[in-house]
Amino acid sequence: MEAWLRLNGKSSRGLLAIYGSSVLGVLLTLYWTGLVIYHIYFYSLASYLGPLLATSTPIIANVVDVFADEIGELGEPKLNGLNMTKWYAYEMLAFDILREMAF
């Protein structure tokens, strides 16, 4: 746990004071070893690093442009807006865009 707290730049004493309590000499916390390893693993994944997120910015910008264009086409020109009762069309569009971003 100490390693995870140091990895995140947090005060271990402060977090233990908030999340832990001493009962019969045993420190009870919300953390357990598996959870600490889990957080360290996800913190180390490349997809969360800033430089790699910056390289995906053009992809995300393209997908957002496609989403805005499609929403504009689905909107009714007479009303200058969207009929949100036809949500199924927007939901399918969102799933298509998320699929493209994921793969």
N, CA, C and O atoms as a printed pandas DataFrame, in Angstrom:
     atom_number atom_name residue_name chain_id  residue_number  x_coord  y_coord  z_coord
0              1         N          MET        A               1    0.811   -1.180    0.000
1              2        CA          MET        A               1    0.000    0.000    0.000
2              3         C          MET        A               1    0.863    1.256    0.000
3              4         O          MET        A               1    0.550    2.234   -0.680
4              5         N          GLU        A               2    1.927    1.225    0.749
5              6        CA          GLU        A               2    2.834    2.379    0.780
6              7         C          GLU        A               2    3.325    2.710   -0.624
7              8         O          GLU        A               2    3.411    3.877   -1.005
8              9         N          ALA        A               3    3.649    1.652   -1.402
9             10        CA          ALA        A               3    4.159    1.872   -2.758
10            11         C          ALA        A               3    3.109    2.548   -3.624
11            12         O          ALA        A               3    3.428    3.451   -4.397
12            13         N          TRP        A               4    1.866    2.120   -3.502
13            14        CA          TRP        A               4    0.807    2.706   -4.319
14            15         C          TRP        A               4    0.584    4.163   -3.941
15            16         O          TRP        A               4    0.400    5.011   -4.814
16            17         N          LEU        A               5    0.600    4.455   -2.654
17            18        CA          LEU        A               5    0.398    5.833   -2.218
18            19         C          LEU        A               5    1.541    6.723   -2.674
19            20         O          LEU        A               5    1.318    7.862   -3.084
20            21         N          ARG        A               6    2.762    6.213   -2.606
21            22        CA          ARG        A               6    3.910    6.998   -3.077
22            23         C          ARG        A               6    3.856    7.178   -4.583
23            24         O          ARG        A               6    4.218    8.233   -5.105
24            25         N          LEU        A               7    3.399    6.135   -5.283
25            26        CA          LEU        A               7    3.301    6.193   -6.737
26            27         C          LEU        A               7    2.351    7.312   -7.158
27            28         O          LEU        A               7    2.599    7.996   -8.151
28            29         N          ASN        A               8    1.296    7.495   -6.427
29            30        CA          ASN        A               8    0.322    8.537   -6.744
30            31         C          ASN        A               8    0.656    9.875   -6.108
31            32         O          ASN        A               8   -0.097   10.836   -6.264
32            33         N          GLY        A               9    1.773    9.955   -5.394
33            34        CA          GLY        A               9    2.191   11.209   -4.791
34            35         C          GLY        A               9    1.296   11.668   -3.654
35            36         O          GLY        A               9    1.157   12.867   -3.413
36            37         N          LYS        A              10    0.698   10.734   -2.966
37            38        CA          LYS        A              10   -0.199   11.081   -1.874
38            39         C          LYS        A              10    0.461   10.769   -0.544
39            40         O          LYS        A              10    1.340    9.912   -0.455
40            41         N          SER        A              11    0.038   11.455    0.456
41            42        CA          SER        A              11    0.560   11.236    1.795
42            43         C          SER        A              11   -0.060    9.970    2.372
43            44         O          SER        A              11   -1.271    9.901    2.583
44            45         N          SER        A              12    0.772    8.980    2.623
45            46        CA          SER        A              12    0.242    7.732    3.154
46            47         C          SER        A              12   -0.340    7.943    4.544
47            48         O          SER        A              12   -1.342    7.321    4.897
48            49         N          ARG        A              13    0.269    8.800    5.324
49            50        CA          ARG        A              13   -0.229    9.057    6.670
50            51         C          ARG        A              13   -1.610    9.710    6.618
51            52         O          ARG        A              13   -2.509    9.356    7.382
52            53         N          GLY        A              14   -1.761   10.669    5.704
53            54        CA          GLY        A              14   -3.042   11.360    5.586
54            55         C          GLY        A              14   -4.160   10.436    5.129
55            56         O          GLY        A              14   -5.259   10.463    5.683
56            57         N          LEU        A              15   -3.880    9.617    4.118
57            58        CA          LEU        A              15   -4.909    8.712    3.630
58            59         C          LEU        A              15   -5.225    7.628    4.645
59            60         O          LEU        A              15   -6.381    7.230    4.792
60            61         N          LEU        A              16   -4.210    7.152    5.344
61            62        CA          LEU        A              16   -4.474    6.150    6.368
62            63         C          LEU        A              16   -5.295    6.746    7.506
63            64         O          LEU        A              16   -6.110    6.054    8.117
64            65         N          ALA        A              17   -5.084    8.017    7.788
65            66        CA          ALA        A              17   -5.876    8.663    8.832
66            67         C          ALA        A              17   -7.336    8.776    8.411
67            68         O          ALA        A              17   -8.240    8.668    9.240
68            69         N          ILE        A              18   -7.559    8.995    7.120
69            70        CA          ILE        A              18   -8.928    9.134    6.626
70            71         C          ILE        A              18   -9.602    7.772    6.487
71            72         O          ILE        A              18  -10.723    7.580    6.958
72            73         N          TYR        A              19   -8.918    6.827    5.837
73            74        CA          TYR        A              19   -9.542    5.563    5.482
74            75         C          TYR        A              19   -9.286    4.437    6.475
75            76         O          TYR        A              19   -9.901    3.377    6.360
76            77         N          GLY        A              20   -8.430    4.627    7.411
77            78        CA          GLY        A              20   -8.106    3.541    8.322
78            79         C          GLY        A              20   -8.459    3.873    9.748
79            80         O          GLY        A              20   -8.612    5.037   10.118
80            81         N          SER        A              21   -8.585    2.830   10.544
81            82        CA          SER        A              21   -8.787    3.018   11.975
82            83         C          SER        A              21   -8.114    1.864   12.689
83            84         O          SER        A              21   -7.953    0.783   12.122
84            85         N          SER        A              22   -7.729    2.088   13.903
85            86        CA          SER        A              22   -7.031    1.057   14.654
86            87         C          SER        A              22   -8.005    0.412   15.634
87            88         O          SER        A              22   -8.533    1.071   16.530
88            89         N          VAL        A              23   -8.230   -0.870   15.452
89            90        CA          VAL        A              23   -9.105   -1.623   16.341
90            91         C          VAL        A              23   -8.304   -2.798   16.872
91            92         O          VAL        A              23   -7.859   -3.645   16.098
92            93         N          LEU        A              24   -8.119   -2.857   18.165
93            94        CA          LEU        A              24   -7.354   -3.932   18.797
94            95         C          LEU        A              24   -5.954   -4.048   18.204
95            96         O          LEU        A              24   -5.413   -5.148   18.089
96            97         N          GLY        A              25   -5.376   -2.922   17.833
97            98        CA          GLY        A              25   -4.020   -2.920   17.304
98            99         C          GLY        A              25   -3.922   -3.316   15.844
99           100         O          GLY        A              25   -2.815   -3.424   15.317
100          101         N          VAL        A              26   -5.047   -3.537   15.172
101          102        CA          VAL        A              26   -5.050   -3.934   13.765
102          103         C          VAL        A              26   -5.577   -2.759   12.955
103          104         O          VAL        A              26   -6.628   -2.197   13.265
104          105         N          LEU        A              27   -4.843   -2.400   11.924
105          106        CA          LEU        A              27   -5.267   -1.291   11.074
106          107         C          LEU        A              27   -6.281   -1.806   10.062
107          108         O          LEU        A              27   -5.979   -2.699    9.269
108          109         N          LEU        A              28   -7.471   -1.247   10.092
109          110        CA          LEU        A              28   -8.512   -1.622    9.142
110          111         C          LEU        A              28   -8.598   -0.528    8.089
111          112         O          LEU        A              28   -8.816    0.634    8.430
112          113         N          THR        A              29   -8.433   -0.869    6.837
113          114        CA          THR        A              29   -8.497    0.124    5.766
114          115         C          THR        A              29   -9.402   -0.376    4.660
115          116         O          THR        A              29   -9.841   -1.526    4.663
116          117         N          LEU        A              30   -9.673    0.507    3.716
117          118        CA          LEU        A              30  -10.445    0.125    2.535
118          119         C          LEU        A              30   -9.572   -0.565    1.495
119          120         O          LEU        A              30  -10.081   -1.077    0.498
120          121         N          TYR        A              31   -8.264   -0.583    1.720
121          122        CA          TYR        A              31   -7.336   -1.154    0.753
122          123         C          TYR        A              31   -6.973   -2.575    1.147
123          124         O          TYR        A              31   -6.944   -2.915    2.329
124          125         N          TRP        A              32   -6.702   -3.388    0.162
125          126        CA          TRP        A              32   -6.132   -4.706    0.380
126          127         C          TRP        A              32   -5.095   -4.920   -0.704
127          128         O          TRP        A              32   -5.064   -4.179   -1.687
128          129         N          THR        A              33   -4.257   -5.911   -0.541
129          130        CA          THR        A              33   -3.104   -6.090   -1.431
130          131         C          THR        A              33   -3.514   -6.216   -2.886
131          132         O          THR        A              33   -2.886   -5.619   -3.760
132          133         N          GLY        A              34   -4.558   -6.984   -3.160
133          134        CA          GLY        A              34   -5.005   -7.154   -4.542
134          135         C          GLY        A              34   -5.443   -5.850   -5.166
135          136         O          GLY        A              34   -5.191   -5.609   -6.346
136          137         N          LEU        A              35   -6.095   -5.009   -4.390
137          138        CA          LEU        A              35   -6.544   -3.719   -4.901
138          139         C          LEU        A              35   -5.367   -2.806   -5.206
139          140         O          LEU        A              35   -5.385   -2.075   -6.197
140          141         N          VAL        A              36   -4.357   -2.843   -4.371
141          142        CA          VAL        A              36   -3.159   -2.034   -4.591
142          143         C          VAL        A              36   -2.474   -2.473   -5.876
143          144         O          VAL        A              36   -2.091   -1.634   -6.692
144          145         N          ILE        A              37   -2.317   -3.771   -6.063
145          146        CA          ILE        A              37   -1.694   -4.291   -7.289
146          147         C          ILE        A              37   -2.532   -3.906   -8.504
147          148         O          ILE        A              37   -1.988   -3.541   -9.547
148          149         N          TYR        A              38   -3.839   -3.986   -8.371
149          150        CA          TYR        A              38   -4.756   -3.607   -9.447
150          151         C          TYR        A              38   -4.543   -2.148   -9.847
151          152         O          TYR        A              38   -4.456   -1.844  -11.037
152          153         N          HIS        A              39   -4.458   -1.243   -8.873
153          154        CA          HIS        A              39   -4.254    0.177   -9.169
154          155         C          HIS        A              39   -2.872    0.435   -9.766
155          156         O          HIS        A              39   -2.740    1.245  -10.684
156          157         N          ILE        A              40   -1.860   -0.230   -9.269
157          158        CA          ILE        A              40   -0.518   -0.064   -9.831
158          159         C          ILE        A              40   -0.504   -0.526  -11.283
159          160         O          ILE        A              40    0.121    0.109  -12.132
160          161         N          TYR        A              41   -1.196   -1.635  -11.571
161          162        CA          TYR        A              41   -1.254   -2.152  -12.940
162          163         C          TYR        A              41   -1.901   -1.126  -13.872
163          164         O          TYR        A              41   -1.342   -0.821  -14.926
164          165         N          PHE        A              42   -3.059   -0.594  -13.507
165          166        CA          PHE        A              42   -3.732    0.350  -14.387
166          167         C          PHE        A              42   -3.004    1.677  -14.483
167          168         O          PHE        A              42   -3.083    2.350  -15.511
168          169         N          TYR        A              43   -2.300    2.062  -13.438
169          170        CA          TYR        A              43   -1.521    3.295  -13.492
170          171         C          TYR        A              43   -0.374    3.162  -14.487
171          172         O          TYR        A              43    0.062    4.149  -15.081
172          173         N          SER        A              44    0.116    1.926  -14.665
173          174        CA          SER        A              44    1.263    1.711  -15.536
174          175         C          SER        A              44    0.880    1.477  -16.991
175          176         O          SER        A              44    1.764    1.385  -17.842
176          177         N          LEU        A              45   -0.402    1.380  -17.304
177          178        CA          LEU        A              45   -0.808    1.113  -18.680
178          179         C          LEU        A              45   -0.454    2.284  -19.590
179          180         O          LEU        A              45   -0.569    3.447  -19.205
180          181         N          ALA        A              46   -0.027    1.958  -20.784
181          182        CA          ALA        A              46    0.416    2.990  -21.726
182          183         C          ALA        A              46   -0.730    3.885  -22.185
183          184         O          ALA        A              46   -0.494    5.040  -22.539
184          185         N          SER        A              47   -1.943    3.393  -22.188
185          186        CA          SER        A              47   -3.055    4.194  -22.703
186          187         C          SER        A              47   -3.356    5.406  -21.838
187          188         O          SER        A              47   -4.044    6.325  -22.284
188          189         N          TYR        A              48   -2.856    5.425  -20.617
189          190        CA          TYR        A              48   -3.117    6.549  -19.732
190          191         C          TYR        A              48   -1.975    7.558  -19.705
191          192         O          TYR        A              48   -2.043    8.530  -18.952
192          193         N          LEU        A              49   -0.948    7.360  -20.489
193          194        CA          LEU        A              49    0.177    8.281  -20.493
194          195         C          LEU        A              49   -0.123    9.479  -21.391
195          196         O          LEU        A              49   -0.702    9.325  -22.467
196          197         N          GLY        A              50    0.267   10.655  -20.953
197          198        CA          GLY        A              50   -0.017   11.888  -21.673
198          199         C          GLY        A              50    0.458   11.923  -23.109
199          200         O          GLY        A              50   -0.324   12.285  -23.989
200          201         N          PRO        A              51    1.726   11.559  -23.397
201          202        CA          PRO        A              51    2.194   11.607  -24.780
202          203         C          PRO        A              51    1.402   10.691  -25.714
203          204         O          PRO        A              51    1.174   11.033  -26.874
204          205         N          LEU        A              52    0.985    9.536  -25.213
205          206        CA          LEU        A              52    0.210    8.639  -26.065
206          207         C          LEU        A              52   -1.217    9.139  -26.247
207          208         O          LEU        A              52   -1.819    8.924  -27.300
208          209         N          LEU        A              53   -1.759    9.795  -25.244
209          210        CA          LEU        A              53   -3.076   10.402  -25.415
210          211         C          LEU        A              53   -3.010   11.537  -26.433
211          212         O          LEU        A              53   -3.957   11.750  -27.190
212          213         N          ALA        A              54   -1.897   12.264  -26.452
213          214        CA          ALA        A              54   -1.733   13.360  -27.414
214          215         C          ALA        A              54   -1.698   12.833  -28.842
215          216         O          ALA        A              54   -2.191   13.499  -29.753
216          217         N          THR        A              55   -1.124   11.646  -29.058
217          218        CA          THR        A              55   -1.086   11.091  -30.412
218          219         C          THR        A              55   -2.465   10.654  -30.881
219          220         O          THR        A              55   -2.709   10.578  -32.085
220          221         N          SER        A              56   -3.375   10.364  -29.950
221          222        CA          SER        A              56   -4.720    9.948  -30.347
222          223         C          SER        A              56   -5.669   11.131  -30.532
223          224         O          SER        A              56   -6.828   10.937  -30.896
224          225         N          THR        A              57   -5.198   12.341  -30.288
225          226        CA          THR        A              57   -6.053   13.524  -30.416
226          227         C          THR        A              57   -6.630   13.688  -31.819
227          228         O          THR        A              57   -7.819   13.990  -31.930
228          229         N          PRO        A              58   -5.863   13.509  -32.904
229          230        CA          PRO        A              58   -6.467   13.636  -34.238
230          231         C          PRO        A              58   -7.574   12.614  -34.487
231          232         O          PRO        A              58   -8.562   12.922  -35.153
232          233         N          ILE        A              59   -7.417   11.412  -33.963
233          234        CA          ILE        A              59   -8.449   10.386  -34.136
234          235         C          ILE        A              59   -9.721   10.820  -33.425
235          236         O          ILE        A              59  -10.816   10.730  -33.981
236          237         N          ILE        A              60   -9.571   11.289  -32.200
237          238        CA          ILE        A              60  -10.734   11.715  -31.425
238          239         C          ILE        A              60  -11.384   12.933  -32.073
239          240         O          ILE        A              60  -12.611   13.020  -32.122
240          241         N          ALA        A              61  -10.587   13.872  -32.570
241          242        CA          ALA        A              61  -11.136   15.060  -33.233
242          243         C          ALA        A              61  -11.931   14.665  -34.470
243          244         O          ALA        A              61  -12.998   15.224  -34.726
244          245         N          ASN        A              62  -11.421   13.707  -35.240
245          246        CA          ASN        A              62  -12.130   13.237  -36.429
246          247         C          ASN        A              62  -13.460   12.603  -36.046
247          248         O          ASN        A              62  -14.479   12.854  -36.689
248          249         N          VAL        A              63  -13.452   11.791  -35.012
249          250        CA          VAL        A              63  -14.673   11.116  -34.585
250          251         C          VAL        A              63  -15.701   12.121  -34.061
251          252         O          VAL        A              63  -16.896   11.969  -34.314
252          253         N          VAL        A              64  -15.256   13.128  -33.345
253          254        CA          VAL        A              64  -16.174   14.161  -32.851
254          255         C          VAL        A              64  -16.766   14.936  -34.022
255          256         O          VAL        A              64  -17.948   15.280  -33.996
256          257         N          ASP        A              65  -15.966   15.217  -35.044
257          258        CA          ASP        A              65  -16.482   15.896  -36.234
258          259         C          ASP        A              65  -17.547   15.055  -36.931
259          260         O          ASP        A              65  -18.582   15.575  -37.349
260          261         N          VAL        A              66  -17.290   13.755  -37.053
261          262        CA          VAL        A              66  -18.271   12.858  -37.674
262          263         C          VAL        A              66  -19.563   12.858  -36.859
263          264         O          VAL        A              66  -20.658   12.919  -37.419
264          265         N          PHE        A              67  -19.428   12.789  -35.537
265          266        CA          PHE        A              67  -20.607   12.797  -34.666
266          267         C          PHE        A              67  -21.414   14.082  -34.849
267          268         O          PHE        A              67  -22.639   14.032  -34.968
268          269         N          ALA        A              68  -20.741   15.220  -34.872
269          270        CA          ALA        A              68  -21.436   16.501  -35.034
270          271         C          ALA        A              68  -22.122   16.584  -36.396
271          272         O          ALA        A              68  -23.246   17.077  -36.491
272          273         N          ASP        A              69  -21.457   16.104  -37.454
273          274        CA          ASP        A              69  -22.059   16.120  -38.787
274          275         C          ASP        A              69  -23.296   15.230  -38.851
275          276         O          ASP        A              69  -24.322   15.619  -39.409
276          277         N          GLU        A              70  -23.192   14.031  -38.275
277          278        CA          GLU        A              70  -24.323   13.105  -38.301
278          279         C          GLU        A              70  -25.500   13.644  -37.492
279          280         O          GLU        A              70  -26.650   13.526  -37.914
280          281         N          ILE        A              71  -25.218   14.227  -36.346
281          282        CA          ILE        A              71  -26.293   14.817  -35.544
282          283         C          ILE        A              71  -26.949   15.961  -36.316
283          284         O          ILE        A              71  -28.166   16.138  -36.259
284          285         N          GLY        A              72  -26.134   16.740  -37.039
285          286        CA          GLY        A              72  -26.685   17.817  -37.858
286          287         C          GLY        A              72  -27.586   17.293  -38.956
287          288         O          GLY        A              72  -28.610   17.905  -39.260
288          289         N          GLU        A              73  -27.221   16.165  -39.559
289          290        CA          GLU        A              73  -28.048   15.584  -40.613
290          291         C          GLU        A              73  -29.315   14.952  -40.049
291          292         O          GLU        A              73  -30.365   14.981  -40.691
292          293         N          LEU        A              74  -29.219   14.382  -38.852
293          294        CA          LEU        A              74  -30.392   13.757  -38.243
294          295         C          LEU        A              74  -31.385   14.792  -37.720
295          296         O          LEU        A              74  -32.572   14.501  -37.573
296          297         N          GLY        A              75  -30.903   15.980  -37.444
297          298        CA          GLY        A              75  -31.788   17.038  -36.957
298          299         C          GLY        A              75  -32.739   17.495  -38.049
299          300         O          GLY        A              75  -32.442   17.387  -39.238
300          301         N          GLU        A              76  -33.868   17.998  -37.631
301          302        CA          GLU        A              76  -34.862   18.458  -38.590
302          303         C          GLU        A              76  -34.600   19.925  -38.917
303          304         O          GLU        A              76  -34.616   20.764  -38.017
304          305         N          PRO        A              77  -34.356   20.253  -40.197
305          306        CA          PRO        A              77  -34.012   21.630  -40.568
306          307         C          PRO        A              77  -35.111   22.637  -40.227
307          308         O          PRO        A              77  -34.819   23.791  -39.912
308          309         N          LYS        A              78  -36.368   22.208  -40.287
309          310        CA          LYS        A              78  -37.470   23.131  -40.003
310          311         C          LYS        A              78  -37.461   23.584  -38.546
311          312         O          LYS        A              78  -37.803   24.725  -38.234
312          313         N          LEU        A              79  -37.067   22.683  -37.671
313          314        CA          LEU        A              79  -37.125   22.984  -36.237
314          315         C          LEU        A              79  -35.805   23.516  -35.693
315          316         O          LEU        A              79  -35.739   23.982  -34.555
316          317         N          ASN        A              80  -34.758   23.446  -36.507
317          318        CA          ASN        A              80  -33.427   23.861  -36.059
318          319         C          ASN        A              80  -33.016   23.169  -34.760
319          320         O          ASN        A              80  -32.489   23.799  -33.843
320          321         N          GLY        A              81  -33.260   21.895  -34.701
321          322        CA          GLY        A              81  -32.891   21.158  -33.493
322          323         C          GLY        A              81  -33.066   19.666  -33.687
323          324         O          GLY        A              81  -33.279   19.176  -34.796
324          325         N          LEU        A              82  -32.970   18.969  -32.586
325          326        CA          LEU        A              82  -33.076   17.516  -32.612
326          327         C          LEU        A              82  -34.335   17.067  -31.897
327          328         O          LEU        A              82  -34.745   17.648  -30.892
328          329         N          ASN        A              83  -34.931   16.030  -32.431
329          330        CA          ASN        A              83  -36.051   15.392  -31.756
330          331         C          ASN        A              83  -35.473   14.261  -30.912
331          332         O          ASN        A              83  -35.195   13.176  -31.424
332          333         N          MET        A              84  -35.296   14.512  -29.637
333          334        CA          MET        A              84  -34.629   13.535  -28.776
334          335         C          MET        A              84  -35.491   12.319  -28.488
335          336         O          MET        A              84  -35.012   11.365  -27.874
336          337         N          THR        A              85  -36.761   12.323  -28.915
337          338        CA          THR        A              85  -37.574   11.120  -28.755
338          339         C          THR        A              85  -37.122   10.030  -29.714
339          340         O          THR        A              85  -37.460    8.862  -29.528
340          341         N          LYS        A              86  -36.372   10.396  -30.725
341          342        CA          LYS        A              86  -35.804    9.419  -31.655
342          343         C          LYS        A              86  -34.394    9.051  -31.206
343          344         O          LYS        A              86  -33.463    9.024  -32.011
344          345         N          TRP        A              87  -34.250    8.773  -29.932
345          346        CA          TRP        A              87  -32.934    8.555  -29.345
346          347         C          TRP        A              87  -32.220    7.348  -29.937
347          348         O          TRP        A              87  -30.990    7.319  -29.969
348          349         N          TYR        A              88  -32.964    6.355  -30.404
349          350        CA          TYR        A              88  -32.322    5.144  -30.925
350          351         C          TYR        A              88  -31.337    5.466  -32.038
351          352         O          TYR        A              88  -30.299    4.813  -32.146
352          353         N          ALA        A              89  -31.639    6.452  -32.861
353          354        CA          ALA        A              89  -30.730    6.813  -33.955
354          355         C          ALA        A              89  -29.432    7.393  -33.412
355          356         O          ALA        A              89  -28.355    7.089  -33.924
356          357         N          TYR        A              90  -29.526    8.225  -32.380
357          358        CA          TYR        A              90  -28.334    8.841  -31.804
358          359         C          TYR        A              90  -27.521    7.816  -31.021
359          360         O          TYR        A              90  -26.290    7.854  -31.012
360          361         N          GLU        A              91  -28.231    6.898  -30.365
361          362        CA          GLU        A              91  -27.539    5.864  -29.591
362          363         C          GLU        A              91  -26.728    4.954  -30.512
363          364         O          GLU        A              91  -25.584    4.619  -30.207
364          365         N          MET        A              92  -27.318    4.558  -31.631
365          366        CA          MET        A              92  -26.587    3.705  -32.573
366          367         C          MET        A              92  -25.395    4.451  -33.157
367          368         O          MET        A              92  -24.335    3.862  -33.369
368          369         N          LEU        A              93  -25.560    5.730  -33.413
369          370        CA          LEU        A              93  -24.452    6.542  -33.914
370          371         C          LEU        A              93  -23.330    6.596  -32.885
371          372         O          LEU        A              93  -22.155    6.470  -33.233
372          373         N          ALA        A              94  -23.689    6.783  -31.632
373          374        CA          ALA        A              94  -22.676    6.830  -30.575
374          375         C          ALA        A              94  -21.942    5.496  -30.465
375          376         O          ALA        A              94  -20.724    5.478  -30.290
376          377         N          PHE        A              95  -22.659    4.388  -30.565
377          378        CA          PHE        A              95  -22.002    3.081  -30.513
378          379         C          PHE        A              95  -21.063    2.882  -31.697
379          380         O          PHE        A              95  -19.972    2.336  -31.533
380          381         N          ASP        A              96  -21.469    3.312  -32.877
381          382        CA          ASP        A              96  -20.599    3.195  -34.048
382          383         C          ASP        A              96  -19.319    4.000  -33.862
383          384         O          ASP        A              96  -18.233    3.536  -34.210
384          385         N          ILE        A              97  -19.446    5.191  -33.320
385          386        CA          ILE        A              97  -18.273    6.044  -33.111
386          387         C          ILE        A              97  -17.358    5.450  -32.050
387          388         O          ILE        A              97  -16.138    5.445  -32.218
388          389         N          LEU        A              98  -17.929    4.952  -30.962
389          390        CA          LEU        A              98  -17.106    4.321  -29.923
390          391         C          LEU        A              98  -16.396    3.082  -30.456
391          392         O          LEU        A              98  -15.247    2.823  -30.101
392          393         N          ARG        A              99  -17.074    2.318  -31.306
393          394        CA          ARG        A              99  -16.440    1.142  -31.906
394          395         C          ARG        A              99  -15.242    1.561  -32.746
395          396         O          ARG        A              99  -14.191    0.922  -32.704
396          397         N          GLU        A             100  -15.404    2.639  -33.511
397          398        CA          GLU        A             100  -14.301    3.105  -34.347
398          399         C          GLU        A             100  -13.127    3.587  -33.500
399          400         O          GLU        A             100  -11.969    3.363  -33.852
400          401         N          MET        A             101  -13.428    4.246  -32.388
401          402        CA          MET        A             101  -12.356    4.723  -31.521
402          403         C          MET        A             101  -11.636    3.563  -30.837
403          404         O          MET        A             101  -10.427    3.624  -30.615
404          405         N          ALA        A             102  -12.377    2.512  -30.506
405          406        CA          ALA        A             102  -11.779    1.384  -29.781
406          407         C          ALA        A             102  -10.937    0.501  -30.690
407          408         O          ALA        A             102   -9.930   -0.057  -30.254
408          409         N          PHE        A             103  -11.339    0.373  -31.943
409          410        CA          PHE        A             103  -10.623   -0.552  -32.822
410          411         C          PHE        A             103  -10.031    0.192  -33.980
411          412         O          PHE        A             103   -9.386   -0.412  -34.837
